Every structure is written in structure tokens, then in C-alpha cells.
Amino acid sequence: MTLSDLDILLTAHLMMHEHGGDAELEAVTQADRMLRRGNREELLTWFRIWRTIAAMRQVPTGLPN
């Protein structure tokens, strides 16, 4: 089952809350687990979660405060 973009965002947020600075590592670990199991759909889901966490961690650009 493919997760919606909102589900991915909520999962990424939850992982950041639960794992803090290790959230990206945890997502990559889960993706690796799915790769070794041959579960392509879950691999892609964890990859989407990892990308979302990475994007959420980026420093916003724009005018300084």
C-alpha cells in the first residue's frame, strides 16, 4: 500500500520527534532492511520518508530576521 504525501510527512515528523538527530539514519536503516528483504514498495516508502526528513532539516532560505 502506497502512503499519501501527508502520511509520509506525518511519519517523517514523528521520526524526527522520536529519533532526533538520528531520524535520517533510522529511515535509511529501514530502507536498507527492505532492500535486503526484496520489498521494493516498502523500500520506496522509506526512501520517501528519508527524503522528507532531509528536506525538513534544511535551513530555510530567504531574508534574515
C-alpha positions as CSV (number, residue, x, y, z in Angstrom):
1,M,0.0,0.0,0.0
2,T,1.5,3.4,-1.0
3,L,1.3,6.1,1.6
4,S,-0.1,9.5,0.8
5,D,2.2,12.6,0.8
6,L,0.5,13.6,4.1
7,D,1.2,10.2,5.6
8,I,4.9,10.5,4.6
9,L,5.1,14.0,6.1
10,L,3.5,12.9,9.4
11,T,5.8,9.8,9.6
12,A,8.9,12.0,9.0
13,H,7.8,14.4,11.7
14,L,7.1,11.6,14.1
15,M,10.5,10.0,13.4
16,M,12.2,13.4,14.0
17,H,10.4,13.6,17.3
18,E,11.3,10.1,18.3
19,H,14.8,9.8,17.0
20,G,16.0,13.4,16.9
21,G,19.3,13.7,15.1
22,D,19.3,10.1,14.2
23,A,16.0,10.2,12.3
24,E,17.6,10.1,8.8
25,L,19.8,7.2,9.9
26,E,16.8,5.3,11.2
27,A,14.9,5.9,7.9
28,V,17.9,4.7,5.8
29,T,18.3,1.7,8.1
30,Q,14.7,0.8,7.5
31,A,15.1,1.3,3.7
32,D,18.2,-1.0,3.8
33,R,16.2,-3.6,5.6
34,M,13.5,-3.5,3.0
35,L,16.1,-3.7,0.2
36,R,17.6,-6.9,1.8
37,R,14.1,-8.4,2.0
38,G,13.4,-7.5,-1.6
39,N,10.4,-5.4,-0.6
40,R,10.5,-2.7,-3.3
41,E,7.3,-0.9,-2.3
42,E,8.4,-0.5,1.3
43,L,11.9,0.4,0.2
44,L,10.5,3.3,-1.8
45,T,8.3,4.3,1.1
46,W,11.2,4.5,3.5
47,F,13.2,6.4,0.8
48,R,10.4,9.0,0.6
49,I,10.4,9.3,4.4
50,W,14.2,9.8,4.4
51,R,14.0,12.5,1.7
52,T,11.2,14.3,3.6
53,I,13.3,14.3,6.8
54,A,16.3,15.6,4.9
55,A,14.1,18.4,3.4
56,M,12.7,19.3,6.8
57,R,16.2,19.7,8.2
58,Q,17.4,22.1,5.5
59,V,17.9,25.6,6.6
60,P,15.3,27.9,5.1
61,T,16.5,30.4,2.6
62,G,15.2,33.9,2.4
63,L,15.6,37.2,4.1
64,P,17.3,37.1,7.5
65,N,15.3,38.1,10.6
